[in-house]
Amino acid sequence: MRREILLIDGHPDPDSAHLDHALAEAYVRGAESAGHAIRRLRVAELDFPLLRSKADFDTGTPPDDIVAAQRGIAAADHLVIVFPLWLGGMPALLKGFLEQVFRPDFAFDLEKGPMGGRLKGKSARVIVTMGMPALAYRWYYRAHSLKSLERNILKFAGIEPIRDSLYGMVEGVSDETRQRWLDEMEKLGKAGR
Ligand SMILES: Cc1cc2nc3c(=O)[nH]c(=O)nc-3n(C[C@H](O)[C@H](O)[C@H](O)COP(=O)(O)O)c2cc1C
């Protein structure tokens, strides 16, 4: 089945040497080779300020780059979000982006609570890289920041199912393991999952 995919590359540093960009690229390559329609959005290249008030969140006019991102999300049936774990969670720039994008009039009807998601019918994959072993993040730290993204932002907006790919001990990883991860991403891209 041909899918409309939006990949959100949440690494704050545009330097192409980063593993996250390579994982994103491999996913895009796989998706394109299988005929999916995929667009990539690089948060590092967008122009937006931090959201600073509930009034802005509720009724403000989002900056142009945020409106374009909302359109991209609305048009997609599958979202892929890639980020490095920084201080136990997503980088502040990505959180700032999500606060701008997931405004009530776009993402949720707050009066209806958890049933008020406006983005139903879309699935997602979250890809996280980290210095610690992925098992330690998942089982010792209970993947708290991943769960927060999944439950409090994506599922709250009606997006599910949500799958994840965690890559740990990424610093100084061997070429062989890195290639295996890239192959894995390409396969997921091909499958549109
Ligand atoms: C500011 C900062 C904070 C970090 N905090 C964590 C952390 O809390 N836990 C962890 O396992 N790794 C942490 N790391 C390591 C990054 O997750 C790792 O460098 C990144 O996933 C590598 O991917 P990249 O090459 O795409 O940047 C941190 C790195 C930076 C720069």
The ligand as an SDF file (V2000), in Angstrom:
LIG
                    3D

 31 33  0  0  0  0  0  0  0  0999 V2000
   23.4590   17.7300   25.1610 C   0  0  0  0  0  0  0  0  0  0  0  0
   23.5420   16.2200   25.1060 C   0  0  0  0  0  0  0  0  0  0  0  0
   22.8770   15.4960   26.0720 C   0  0  0  0  0  0  0  0  0  0  0  0
   22.8950   14.1010   26.0200 C   0  0  0  0  0  0  0  0  0  0  0  0
   22.2000   13.4060   26.9560 N   0  0  0  0  0  0  0  0  0  0  0  0
   22.1430   12.0470   26.8860 C   0  0  0  0  0  0  0  0  0  0  0  0
   21.3520   11.3160   27.8200 C   0  0  0  0  0  0  0  0  0  0  0  0
   20.6960   11.8420   28.6930 O   0  0  0  0  0  0  0  0  0  0  0  0
   21.3650    9.9660   27.7160 N   0  0  0  0  0  0  0  0  0  0  0  0
   22.0660    9.3190   26.7600 C   0  0  0  0  0  0  0  0  0  0  0  0
   22.0110    8.0820   26.7090 O   0  0  0  0  0  0  0  0  0  0  0  0
   22.7890    9.9980   25.8330 N   0  0  0  0  0  0  0  0  0  0  0  0
   22.8450   11.3440   25.8800 C   0  0  0  0  0  0  0  0  0  0  0  0
   23.5650   12.0490   24.9440 N   0  0  0  0  0  0  0  0  0  0  0  0
   24.2260   11.3240   23.8280 C   0  0  0  0  0  0  0  0  0  0  0  0
   23.3950   11.4560   22.5590 C   0  0  0  0  0  0  0  0  0  0  0  0
   22.1490   10.8110   22.6960 O   0  0  0  0  0  0  0  0  0  0  0  0
   24.1440   10.9050   21.3630 C   0  0  0  0  0  0  0  0  0  0  0  0
   25.3060   11.6900   21.2220 O   0  0  0  0  0  0  0  0  0  0  0  0
   23.3340   10.9650   20.0840 C   0  0  0  0  0  0  0  0  0  0  0  0
   22.2600   10.0660   20.1550 O   0  0  0  0  0  0  0  0  0  0  0  0
   24.2020   10.6210   18.8940 C   0  0  0  0  0  0  0  0  0  0  0  0
   23.4640   10.8010   17.7060 O   0  0  0  0  0  0  0  0  0  0  0  0
   23.8630   11.9570   16.6490 P   0  0  0  0  0  0  0  0  0  0  0  0
   25.1990   11.5420   16.0410 O   0  0  0  0  0  0  0  0  0  0  0  0
   22.7700   11.9340   15.6390 O   0  0  0  0  0  0  0  0  0  0  0  0
   23.9860   13.2550   17.3990 O   0  0  0  0  0  0  0  0  0  0  0  0
   23.6150   13.4250   24.9950 C   0  0  0  0  0  0  0  0  0  0  0  0
   24.3020   14.1940   24.0300 C   0  0  0  0  0  0  0  0  0  0  0  0
   24.2770   15.5730   24.0870 C   0  0  0  0  0  0  0  0  0  0  0  0
   25.0080   16.3740   23.0300 C   0  0  0  0  0  0  0  0  0  0  0  0
  1  2  1  0
  2  3  1  0
  2 30  2  0
  3  4  2  0
  4  5  1  0
  4 28  1  0
  5  6  2  0
  6  7  1  0
  6 13  1  0
  7  8  2  0
  7  9  1  0
  9 10  1  0
 10 11  2  0
 10 12  1  0
 12 13  2  0
 13 14  1  0
 14 15  1  0
 14 28  1  0
 15 16  1  0
 16 17  1  0
 16 18  1  0
 18 19  1  0
 18 20  1  0
 20 21  1  0
 20 22  1  0
 22 23  1  0
 23 24  1  0
 24 25  2  0
 24 26  1  0
 24 27  1  0
 28 29  2  0
 29 30  1  0
 30 31  1  0
M  END
$$$$
